[in-house]
Amino acid sequence: MKNVLVLGAGYSSPYLISYLLKEAEKYNWFVNVCDRDYELARKRVNGRPRGNAVEFDVNDAVMRKTLIKHADVVINFLSPTFQYLIALECLHHGKHCISASYENPGIADLHKDAMRKGILILNEMGLDPGIDHMGAMSLINRIRHHGGTIKSFISYGSGLPTPDVNSNPLKYCITWNPRNVVMAGEAGAQYLEKGKIKILPYHEVFQRTWNVEVEGIGTLEAYPNRDSLIYQKQFKLQKVDTMIRGTLRYPGWSETWNELIKLGIPNETLKLPEVAHYTYAQFTEMFLPLNISGSRLEPRVANFLNISPTGKIMENLRWLGLFSNEKIGKNYKTAADLLIDLVTQKMPLPKGAKDMVILVHEVIAEYHREKKIEKTNATLVDFAEPDKYTAIAKTVGAPAGIAAKLILTDELPLSGCHIPTHPLIYTKVLSELKELGISFQEKTEEIYPDEYEENNMN
């Protein structure tokens, strides 16, 4: 009997685990679901006969090695911090490994060893990254097949509540790892725009925003996402003059988050002193210099940030609870940890409400033989199944689950370290995703050269 090991039973795992348990009954597999929260793992297994819940501490080396040694495929849905550790352990024991996280830079060094062992280490196998890569490669290769030369590639991704959900002023709900939300942009961003490389440090990321119209959804705001330039090589787009990957939010998110960054609260580096006996207002006070005059906290924060004391941003900071006289009540390792708890409490997805995921590729290609320029918009919008699966869980979990099935049924004869830009991966995974109702809708129109110039970010 083949064994699948799932590490992590958090926000993004429910659909993955359900999919694997269903396939396990069909193919006579067994699925071990591991999490430090045993009850959560047990809830995900839900009494299915081909599954088992395991209380798991990733730092327990003996347990980690034992579980991986007896698995055929390991699906790592733990924090990205542990990606290299798990991949290395899988390599040592000759086990296939799948992760939905961005590929750790050190993983590439394992490629030759993974090939020698005949195993596949497959990263970025989720939504974004994941489905976005696969949709992009499918579209790019089709354009090339028809003689097109790609001039501009702009891609957007997001997980948001549906437009009708108005449960909080920031119009955002936590449906996936809240740490990734709080620390978004921490590494800065870089991209290529009209032939020029643009580099943004962390404190600039949420100031460099622009509007994006998404069909059926409306106007959203985008900010640059990480390092867009690495995908020039991955997508073989070295000759494009625009290469941008962006994240979408409802308008107003970025201006508020930018002020949190200016205060310095999303910080995982400095160890926080004991704060359980402090109020949230006293915690916020820690981030202000002594030379900000005034007696009341809120005007001093507004003065320090150089924003209106009565404006929308201050309303949002107040709603978050940063000026509250409520006791914090527990100690946190870092300020970011405190903020993670705060946004998790303040931004749940209301019962019965739906989230959605959005992927958009805007590709401009020149066809020299026909002497024309075309713009193709490929858009994927997928909605939650209320009180069952969030859209995030479905679209992050499905690609990883499908990849595991392809490996176990010998339909993915690849070895080494990969992301899903290989045709053998994306053609098969996109095909099954379409059967699950997850697919891109495309629109292509011919544009004139002056329109092309206006199509890039302003």
C-alpha positions as CSV (number, residue, x, y, z in Angstrom):
1,M,0.0,0.0,0.0
2,K,1.3,3.4,-1.0
3,N,1.5,6.1,1.7
4,V,1.0,9.8,1.4
5,L,2.3,12.1,4.2
6,V,0.7,15.5,4.6
7,L,2.6,17.9,6.8
8,G,0.4,20.7,8.0
9,A,-3.3,20.8,8.5
10,G,-3.8,24.6,8.4
11,Y,-6.0,27.0,6.4
12,S,-4.9,25.8,3.0
13,S,-5.1,22.0,3.6
14,P,-8.8,21.0,3.9
15,Y,-9.5,20.5,0.1
16,L,-6.1,18.8,-0.4
17,I,-6.7,16.3,2.4
18,S,-10.3,15.6,1.3
19,Y,-9.1,15.0,-2.3
20,L,-6.3,12.7,-1.2
21,L,-8.6,10.7,1.0
22,K,-11.1,10.2,-1.8
23,E,-8.3,9.1,-4.2
24,A,-6.9,6.8,-1.5
25,E,-10.1,4.8,-1.4
26,K,-10.0,4.5,-5.2
27,Y,-6.3,3.5,-5.4
28,N,-5.8,1.8,-2.1
29,W,-3.5,4.4,-0.6
30,F,-3.2,5.6,3.0
31,V,-2.9,9.2,4.1
32,N,-1.2,10.4,7.3
33,V,-2.1,14.0,8.2
34,C,0.3,15.6,10.6
35,D,0.0,18.8,12.6
36,R,1.2,20.0,16.0
37,D,-2.6,20.5,16.7
38,Y,-3.8,16.9,16.8
39,E,-7.5,17.8,17.0
40,L,-7.2,19.9,13.9
41,A,-5.5,17.0,12.0
42,R,-8.2,14.7,13.2
43,K,-10.9,17.1,12.1
44,R,-9.3,17.2,8.6
45,V,-9.3,13.4,8.4
46,N,-12.9,13.3,9.5
47,G,-13.0,9.6,10.2
48,R,-12.3,8.6,6.7
49,P,-11.0,4.9,6.6
50,R,-7.9,5.6,4.6
51,G,-6.6,8.4,6.8
52,N,-4.9,8.9,10.1
53,A,-4.2,12.0,12.2
54,V,-0.7,12.4,13.8
55,E,0.4,14.9,16.4
56,F,3.6,16.2,14.8
57,D,6.4,18.5,15.8
58,V,8.6,19.3,12.8
59,N,11.5,19.9,15.2
60,D,11.4,16.3,16.5
61,A,14.1,14.9,14.3
62,V,13.3,11.2,15.1
63,M,9.6,11.6,14.4
64,R,10.2,13.6,11.2
65,K,12.6,11.0,9.9
66,T,10.4,8.1,10.7
67,L,7.3,9.5,9.1
68,I,9.2,10.5,5.9
69,K,11.0,7.2,5.7
70,H,7.7,5.3,5.5
71,A,6.0,7.6,3.0
72,D,6.0,7.4,-0.8
73,V,5.1,11.1,-1.4
74,V,5.5,13.9,1.1
75,I,3.3,17.0,0.8
76,N,4.7,19.8,2.8
77,F,2.1,22.5,3.8
78,L,4.2,23.7,6.7
79,S,5.6,27.2,7.0
80,P,8.1,28.0,4.2
81,T,10.7,28.1,6.9
82,F,10.8,24.3,6.9
83,Q,10.8,23.8,3.1
84,Y,14.5,23.1,2.7
85,L,14.6,20.9,5.9
86,I,11.8,18.7,4.6
87,A,13.2,18.5,1.0
88,L,16.6,17.5,2.4
89,E,15.0,14.8,4.6
90,C,13.0,13.5,1.6
91,L,16.2,13.5,-0.5
92,H,18.0,11.5,2.1
93,H,15.3,8.8,2.2
94,G,14.6,8.9,-1.6
95,K,11.0,10.2,-1.3
96,H,9.1,12.5,-3.6
97,C,8.3,16.0,-2.1
98,I,5.6,18.5,-3.0
99,S,5.3,22.0,-1.6
100,A,3.0,25.0,-2.4
101,S,5.5,27.6,-1.2
102,Y,7.9,29.7,-3.3
103,E,11.0,27.6,-3.9
104,N,13.7,28.1,-1.4
105,P,17.0,29.3,-3.2
106,G,18.9,26.4,-1.7
107,I,16.5,23.8,-3.2
108,A,18.1,24.2,-6.7
109,D,21.4,22.9,-5.3
110,L,19.6,19.6,-4.6
111,H,18.6,19.1,-8.3
112,K,21.4,16.7,-9.3
113,D,21.1,14.6,-6.2
114,A,17.4,14.4,-6.6
115,M,17.9,13.2,-10.2
116,R,20.4,10.6,-9.1
117,K,17.9,9.3,-6.5
118,G,15.1,9.3,-9.1
119,I,12.8,11.6,-7.0
120,L,10.8,14.7,-7.8
121,I,11.0,17.8,-5.5
122,L,8.2,19.9,-6.8
123,N,7.7,23.4,-5.3
124,E,5.3,26.3,-6.0
125,M,2.5,23.8,-6.6
126,G,-0.4,25.8,-5.2
127,L,-2.4,28.8,-6.4
128,D,0.0,31.7,-6.6
129,P,2.6,30.4,-7.0
130,G,1.3,27.4,-8.9
131,I,-1.8,27.7,-11.0
132,D,-0.6,31.1,-12.1
133,H,2.7,29.6,-13.5
134,M,0.8,26.8,-15.2
135,G,-1.7,29.1,-16.8
136,A,1.1,31.5,-17.9
137,M,3.2,28.8,-19.5
138,S,0.2,27.3,-21.3
139,L,-0.7,30.7,-22.7
140,I,2.9,31.7,-23.5
141,N,3.7,28.5,-25.4
142,R,0.5,28.7,-27.4
143,I,1.3,32.3,-28.5
144,R,4.8,31.2,-29.5
145,H,3.4,28.2,-31.4
146,H,1.3,30.7,-33.5
147,G,4.4,32.8,-34.3
148,G,4.0,35.5,-31.6
149,T,6.8,37.3,-29.8
150,I,5.8,38.3,-26.3
151,K,6.6,42.0,-25.5
152,S,4.8,42.4,-22.1
153,F,3.8,40.0,-19.4
154,I,1.8,41.3,-16.4
155,S,0.3,38.9,-13.9
156,Y,-1.9,39.4,-10.8
157,G,-3.0,37.1,-8.0
158,S,-5.1,37.4,-4.9
159,G,-7.4,35.7,-2.4
160,L,-10.1,38.1,-1.2
161,P,-13.6,38.0,0.2
162,T,-16.3,38.4,-2.4
163,P,-17.4,42.0,-3.1
164,D,-20.6,41.6,-1.1
165,V,-18.7,40.8,2.2
166,N,-18.4,44.0,4.2
167,S,-17.4,42.6,7.6
168,N,-14.6,45.1,8.2
169,P,-13.3,48.4,6.8
170,L,-10.3,46.9,5.1
171,K,-12.5,44.5,3.1
172,Y,-10.1,41.6,3.8
173,C,-10.6,38.3,5.6
174,I,-8.0,35.8,6.7
175,T,-8.5,32.6,4.7
176,W,-4.9,31.4,4.6
177,N,-1.7,31.7,6.6
178,P,-2.0,35.0,8.4
179,R,1.8,35.3,8.8
180,N,2.0,35.6,5.0
181,V,-0.5,38.4,5.1
182,V,1.3,40.3,7.8
183,M,4.7,39.9,6.3
184,A,3.8,40.5,2.7
185,G,6.4,42.7,0.9
186,E,9.1,42.2,3.6
187,A,11.7,41.3,1.0
188,G,10.8,44.3,-1.2
189,A,10.1,43.9,-4.9
190,Q,11.6,44.3,-8.3
191,Y,10.2,44.2,-11.8
192,L,10.8,45.3,-15.4
193,E,8.7,48.2,-16.7
194,K,9.1,49.6,-20.3
195,G,12.7,48.2,-20.4
196,K,13.7,49.6,-17.0
197,I,14.4,47.6,-13.9
198,K,12.6,49.0,-10.8
199,I,13.6,48.0,-7.3
200,L,11.5,48.7,-4.2
201,P,12.6,48.3,-0.6
202,Y,10.0,47.1,1.9
203,H,8.9,50.6,2.9
204,E,8.1,51.5,-0.7
205,V,6.2,48.4,-1.8
206,F,2.7,49.5,-0.6
207,Q,3.3,53.0,-2.1
208,R,3.7,51.8,-5.6
209,T,0.1,50.8,-6.4
210,W,-2.1,51.0,-9.5
211,N,-5.7,50.2,-10.4
212,V,-6.7,47.0,-12.1
213,E,-10.1,46.2,-13.6
214,V,-11.2,42.6,-13.1
215,E,-14.2,41.5,-15.2
216,G,-17.2,40.7,-13.0
217,I,-15.4,42.0,-9.8
218,G,-14.6,45.7,-10.5
219,T,-11.7,47.9,-9.6
220,L,-9.0,46.5,-7.4
221,E,-5.6,47.9,-6.5
222,A,-2.3,46.1,-7.2
223,Y,1.1,46.3,-5.6
224,P,4.3,44.6,-6.9
225,N,4.9,41.1,-5.6
226,R,8.4,39.9,-4.8
227,D,11.0,39.4,-7.5
228,S,9.3,39.4,-10.9
229,L,12.6,39.2,-12.8
230,I,13.4,35.6,-11.8
231,Y,10.4,34.5,-14.0
232,Q,12.0,36.0,-17.1
233,K,14.2,33.0,-17.0
234,Q,11.6,30.5,-15.8
235,F,9.1,31.6,-18.4
236,K,11.9,32.2,-21.1
237,L,10.9,35.8,-21.4
238,Q,14.3,37.4,-21.4
239,K,13.4,39.7,-24.3
240,V,10.2,41.3,-22.9
241,D,10.3,44.9,-22.0
242,T,7.7,44.6,-19.2
243,M,7.6,41.8,-16.6
244,I,5.5,42.4,-13.6
245,R,3.8,40.2,-11.0
246,G,1.4,41.9,-8.7
247,T,-0.9,41.2,-5.8
248,L,-4.5,42.5,-5.7
249,R,-6.4,44.0,-2.8
250,Y,-9.5,46.1,-2.5
251,P,-8.7,49.9,-2.8
252,G,-7.5,51.3,0.5
253,W,-5.7,48.3,1.8
254,S,-2.2,49.4,0.8
255,E,-2.4,53.0,2.2
256,T,-3.3,51.6,5.6
257,W,-0.7,48.8,5.5
258,N,2.0,51.2,4.4
259,E,1.5,53.1,7.7
260,L,1.8,50.0,9.7
261,I,5.1,49.3,8.0
262,K,6.2,52.9,8.7
263,L,5.4,52.4,12.4
264,G,7.5,49.2,12.3
265,I,5.0,46.7,13.6
266,P,5.4,44.0,11.0
267,N,8.8,43.0,12.4
268,E,10.0,39.4,12.9
269,T,13.6,40.3,13.7
270,L,13.5,42.1,17.1
271,K,12.5,40.1,20.1
272,L,9.6,41.8,21.9
273,P,9.9,42.4,25.6
274,E,7.1,40.9,27.8
275,V,3.9,42.7,26.9
276,A,1.1,40.7,28.5
277,H,0.6,43.4,31.1
278,Y,0.6,46.2,28.6
279,T,-2.4,47.7,26.7
280,Y,-2.4,47.7,22.9
281,A,-2.1,51.5,23.2
282,Q,1.1,51.2,25.2
283,F,2.4,48.6,22.7
284,T,1.8,51.2,19.9
285,E,3.5,53.9,22.0
286,M,6.7,51.8,21.8
287,F,7.1,52.6,18.1
288,L,7.0,56.4,18.6
289,P,10.0,58.6,19.1
290,L,10.1,60.7,22.3
291,N,10.2,64.0,20.3
292,I,6.6,63.6,19.0
293,S,4.9,66.2,21.1
294,G,1.4,66.0,22.6
295,S,-0.4,64.1,25.3
296,R,-2.9,61.9,23.4
297,L,-1.6,58.9,21.5
298,E,-3.7,59.1,18.4
299,P,-2.7,62.7,17.3
300,R,0.9,61.8,18.0
301,V,0.7,58.7,15.8
302,A,-0.9,60.8,13.0
303,N,1.8,63.5,13.4
304,F,4.6,60.9,13.3
305,L,3.1,59.3,10.1
306,N,2.2,62.6,8.6
307,I,-1.4,61.6,8.0
308,S,-4.7,63.2,8.8
309,P,-5.7,62.6,12.4
310,T,-9.3,62.3,11.4
311,G,-8.9,60.4,8.1
312,K,-9.6,56.9,6.9
313,I,-6.2,55.5,7.7
314,M,-6.5,56.5,11.4
315,E,-10.0,55.0,11.5
316,N,-8.5,51.7,10.3
317,L,-5.7,51.7,12.8
318,R,-8.3,52.5,15.5
319,W,-10.5,49.6,14.3
320,L,-7.5,47.3,14.4
321,G,-7.3,48.0,18.1
322,L,-3.9,49.7,18.2
323,F,-5.2,52.5,20.4
324,S,-7.2,50.3,22.7
325,N,-6.7,50.3,26.5
326,E,-7.5,46.6,26.6
327,K,-4.7,44.5,28.1
328,I,-2.7,42.4,25.6
329,G,-3.0,39.4,27.9
330,K,-0.1,37.3,26.6
331,N,3.5,37.6,25.6
332,Y,4.6,37.4,22.0
333,K,8.0,36.6,20.5
334,T,7.9,39.5,18.0
335,A,5.7,42.5,17.2
336,A,4.7,40.7,14.0
337,D,3.4,37.7,16.0
338,L,1.2,40.1,18.0
339,L,-0.1,41.7,14.7
340,I,-0.8,38.2,13.3
341,D,-3.0,37.4,16.2
342,L,-4.7,40.8,16.0
343,V,-5.6,40.5,12.3
344,T,-6.7,36.9,12.8
345,Q,-9.2,38.0,15.5
346,K,-10.3,41.1,13.6
347,M,-10.6,39.7,10.1
348,P,-12.3,36.3,10.1
349,L,-14.4,35.2,7.1
350,P,-18.0,35.5,8.5
351,K,-20.0,32.2,8.6
352,G,-21.8,31.7,5.3
353,A,-19.7,34.3,3.5
354,K,-17.6,33.4,0.5
355,D,-14.0,34.2,-0.4
356,M,-12.7,34.1,-4.0
357,V,-9.4,33.8,-5.7
358,I,-8.3,35.8,-8.7
359,L,-5.6,35.2,-11.2
360,V,-5.1,37.5,-14.2
361,H,-2.5,37.3,-17.0
362,E,-2.2,40.3,-19.4
363,V,0.1,39.3,-22.3
364,I,0.9,41.5,-25.2
365,A,2.4,39.7,-28.2
366,E,3.7,40.9,-31.6
367,Y,3.1,38.8,-34.7
368,H,5.6,40.0,-37.3
369,R,4.3,38.0,-40.2
370,E,0.8,39.4,-39.8
371,K,2.2,42.8,-38.7
372,K,-0.1,43.0,-35.7
373,I,0.0,43.3,-31.9
374,E,-2.5,41.4,-29.8
375,K,-3.4,41.7,-26.1
376,T,-4.7,38.5,-24.4
377,N,-6.3,38.6,-20.9
378,A,-6.6,35.3,-19.2
379,T,-8.7,35.5,-16.0
380,L,-9.5,32.9,-13.4
381,V,-12.0,33.7,-10.7
382,D,-13.0,30.9,-8.4
383,F,-15.4,31.1,-5.4
384,A,-15.7,29.3,-2.1
385,E,-18.1,26.5,-1.3
386,P,-19.7,28.1,1.8
387,D,-19.1,26.2,5.1
388,K,-17.2,23.6,3.2
389,Y,-14.0,24.8,1.4
390,T,-12.7,28.3,1.0
391,A,-11.6,29.2,-2.5
392,I,-8.0,29.5,-1.2
393,A,-8.1,26.0,0.2
394,K,-9.5,24.6,-3.0
395,T,-7.1,26.3,-5.4
396,V,-4.0,25.9,-3.2
397,G,-4.7,22.3,-2.3
398,A,-6.0,20.9,-5.7
399,P,-2.7,21.3,-7.7
400,A,-0.6,19.6,-4.9
401,G,-3.1,16.8,-4.6
402,I,-3.3,16.2,-8.4
403,A,0.5,16.2,-8.6
404,A,0.7,13.6,-5.8
405,K,-1.7,11.4,-7.7
406,L,0.2,11.8,-10.9
407,I,3.4,10.7,-9.1
408,L,1.8,7.7,-7.4
409,T,0.2,6.5,-10.6
410,D,3.5,6.9,-12.5
411,E,2.0,9.6,-14.8
412,L,4.7,12.2,-13.9
413,P,8.0,10.6,-14.9
414,L,10.2,13.5,-13.8
415,S,13.1,13.7,-11.4
416,G,15.1,16.6,-9.9
417,C,13.9,19.9,-8.5
418,H,11.1,21.7,-10.5
419,I,8.4,24.3,-10.4
420,P,5.3,23.6,-12.5
421,T,6.6,25.3,-15.7
422,H,7.4,21.9,-17.3
423,P,4.9,20.9,-20.0
424,L,4.5,17.4,-18.6
425,I,3.4,19.0,-15.3
426,Y,1.1,21.9,-16.4
427,T,-0.7,20.1,-19.2
428,K,-1.9,17.3,-17.0
429,V,-2.6,19.4,-13.9
430,L,-4.5,22.1,-15.8
431,S,-6.6,19.4,-17.5
432,E,-7.8,17.9,-14.2
433,L,-8.2,21.4,-12.7
434,K,-10.6,22.2,-15.6
435,E,-12.6,19.1,-14.7
436,L,-12.8,20.5,-11.1
437,G,-14.2,23.7,-12.5
438,I,-11.0,25.7,-12.1
439,S,-9.9,27.3,-15.4
440,F,-8.9,30.5,-17.1
441,Q,-11.2,32.4,-19.4
442,E,-9.4,34.2,-22.3
443,K,-10.1,37.3,-24.3
444,T,-7.9,38.4,-27.2
445,E,-8.0,41.7,-29.0
446,E,-5.8,43.4,-31.6
447,I,-4.3,46.7,-30.4
448,Y,-2.4,49.5,-32.1
449,P,1.3,50.4,-31.2
450,D,0.2,53.5,-29.2
451,E,-2.2,51.5,-27.2
452,Y,0.6,49.1,-26.4
453,E,2.6,51.9,-24.9
454,E,-0.3,52.8,-22.7
455,N,-1.0,49.3,-21.6
456,N,2.0,49.1,-19.2
457,M,1.8,50.5,-15.6
458,N,1.5,54.2,-15.3
